[in-house]
């Protein structure tokens, strides 16, 4: 009997469920939505907070601005350093050498004043009578090179006109003509330089003067003599007249100018002389004694050891009192050498009361090569 009542109750519950299936489904969906709200979906990123994003963006902008300021400051600092370096270099270039008394004595520097002098010294040398055949050969080579350059230039101009006019001229032919013109021009310039080095003042003679000289050489009335002074490499200013000693007699000659090319044997400076009335028997290859005379001049003489020659010319070191006690400053002063007198040079550009370095100029020159050197600040006594 009890089992009968239990079966009736179960059937009643089942009937209620079948009678309202939609209500049960709505209940299950509501339960699922509640569970989804309470539990976040797995793997889904959390939504960022708006306030946090704004704060981070502002911090990034501030950091970027700071980096830009640092870069600008770095660039300005680099420019400032470059400007300071340029100023330091200019200061070092303008600053003279400075030495103390002890350092001056240690490096062997000797000071003296230039000496007033009026001279017209005689320069002893020897002469060699030149072969006119060599002159004719060099002139022929020079004229031939000039003619070839002129012809090549004219041909290149003609080919260019034909090419641009479209008249039976190819680009290859034009380029070949231009290359030949360039090559011929270079050969002519080389021949001109070689002639000037060998014959010096003859390179500047006009056509009429050159023709008269060649005619006189051909008849034996004129001679060209190379005068060398052993141990001398600077030309200097000479008087127009010179003397040749031939068999105990003196033959006058005229100084034409300096010969740039040194003699292979004497390795010295040379001058080209012209003998207008050559004695009979004096011919090419003969050697004679020569007396050259420097131009009469008045000036200040300094020892040859005081001069330093460089690309800008000749200069000497002048000593003046330094900024500190017992120190001296040394500055390079440009001078113009006029003529040599024994072991001295007559120069222009100094005062009679100047104190110049007459011994040890090479030491000062070497010290100038040390950047920022100031011996007064590095006393090694």
Number of C-alpha atoms within 10 A of each C-alpha: 5 6 7 8 9 10 10 10 11 10 10 10 11 10 11 10 12 10 10 10 10 11 10 11 11 11 10 11 11 11 11 11 11 10 11 11 9 8 9 11 10 6 6 7 8 8 6 8 8 8 8 9 10 11 10 11 11 11 11 12 11 12 12 12 12 12 12 12 12 12 12 12 12 12 12 12 12 12 12 12 12 12 12 12 12 12 12 13 14 11 12 15 12 10 15 20 22 24 23 21 13 14 18 17 11 10 13 12 17 15 18 16 18 22 15 13 13 12 15 15 17 15 16 14 17 19 24 20 20 19 16 18 12 10 18 12 11 18 16 12 16 21 15 15 21 20 15 19 22 16 15 21 20 15 17 22 16 14 23 20 14 15 17 12 10 10 10 9 16 14 12 10 15 20 14 12 21 20 15 18 22 15 14 21 20 15 18 22 15 14 20 20 15 16 19 17 16 18 21 20 18 18 16 11 11 9 9 8 12 14 12 11 19 15 13 15 18 13 8 18 15 20 24 25 29 22 30 26 22 16 10 14 14 15 18 14 17 22 14 15 16 23 20 24 16 15 8 8 8 14 16 18 24 17 22 16 19 22 22 18 17 16 16 7 7 13 15 18 22 28 24 23 27 21 20 18 14 17 14 8 8 14 19 15 12 14 19 19 18 26 22 24 18 22 17 13 15 15 20 21 25 27 19 17 16 22 23 17 11 8 5 7 11 17 21 23 25 22 20 16 12 17 10 11 9 12 18 20 20 21 18 18 13 18 18 14 22 20 23 23 19 10 10 17 22 25 21 15 13 21 13 12 10 15 18 24 25 21 19 17 23 16 12 20 14 9 15 15 9 9 10 16 16 19 16 20 10 11 11 8 6
